[in-house]
Amino acid sequence: SQELEQSPQSLIVQEGKNLTINCTSSKTLYGLYWYKQKYGEGLIFLMMLQKGGEEKSHEKITAKLDEKKQQSSLHITASQPSHAGIYLCGALLGGANSKLTFGKGITLSVRP
Amino acid sequence: EPEVTQTPSHQVTQMGQEVILRCVPISNHLYFYWYRQILGQKVEFLVSFYNNEISEKSEIFDDQFSVERPDGSNFTLKIRSTKLEDSAMYFCASRARGELFFGEGSRLTVL
């Protein structure tokens, strides 16, 4: 089984709708990172969460960390076509200075 | 805004040839990483580098791979004898204490 499970695998939403995607770890989280990627391109850093209950926002994107559930959610408010892409979560599973382990990613499409 | 830069952006090579991928991490960062992503698949960890030595490496990072920080600014990944299955996007990343930033990647195509 995967150490990091992302759900759903893919998502299609109408422009203007809100959406939430999740990242669940089978191990203790020492840090959780969210990135956005266009297919075949680089990883764009979105947010990093380190403490249980931490919540961060940037523009219309909000990420939360539930340490007890070993889970993070990413919420997009009023989605736009520019939000389309692959959302990757990466986690520090071996300690605060360990490598980042990635999930498979969630493909988000936004219909105009 | 500081960024991680990688060169070349794309390299095509023949099987068996040596390849060197270069990275310039963000200047005050202490931890450096190489990851790879085969098209359509997960981002996979290769190696981490701290204090001028390898701190962790994956099973993928076998004897054909090596890393160097030759001059205090560049961070290189060498593949000695490329195989077809080495075709992938290779990402360099650097971190100070928290945020981990990735470069745009070097696409390697092995023919």
Interface residues (C-beta under 8 A of the other chain):
Chain A: G31 Y33 Y35 G40 E41 G42 L43 F45 M48 Q50 L88 G90 N97 S98 K99 L100 T101 F102 G103 K104 G105
Chain B: Y31 Y33 Y35 L39 K42 V43 E44 F45 S48 Y50 S55 E56 M89 F91 A93 G98 E99 L100 F101 F102 G103 E104 G105 R107
